[in-house]
Amino acid sequence: MNEEGSNKTIMWLVAVIAILLLIVAFNAPSERETCEGLRGDALVDCIDDYRLEQKEWGH
């Protein structure tokens, strides 16, 4: 494989990986889905953890 073909292959791989990362980022479970079924203190802890995690990821 020549250098030009190799560069195109690398470019396509990077593009596919970037698209997959975007899909994963936008399909993250919501607070409701993550904490569904919990009650009392467990629910409060779950919501707090979820919100802290979202702040760390910049959402």
N, C-alpha and C positions, 0 to 999 in steps of 0.2 A: 504494500500500500504506500502510495506516495504521501508526501508531507501535507499537501492540500486536502487530500481525502481524509487523512488522519485528523486534521484540524476540524473538518466538517463533522466528523463522527463525535469528537469531543464536544463540540458546540451543541449537537443534538442531545447528547447525554446530559449535559448541564441543563439544557432547556427542559427536558423531561423531568429531571430531578426537582427543578424549581417549581414546575407545575404541580407535581405530587406534593411537595411541601405546602404549597398554597391550599390545595384541597384538604390536606390534613388539618391545617390551621383553621380553616373556616368551617370544618365539620366537627370541631371540638364539642363535646356534650355541654348542654346548657346547665345552669345551676339547678334547675328543676329536675333534669334527667339524672344528674350526678347524685343528688341528695334524695331522690324519690324513695319513699317507703321508710324514711327515718323519722323518729319522734323525739321530742324533748331535747335534752342536752346533746344527743348525737346529731340531731338536725342542726342545731345552732353551731356546733363545732364544724360540721360539714360545710355549711354556708360560709363560715369565717375562713376555712381553709381554701374553699373555692375562690373566694374574692381575693385572698392574698395571692393565690397562684395566678389569677388573671392580672393583678397589678404587676407581678414579676414579669409576665409575658407582654405587658404593655397593652392589654385589651381594655 
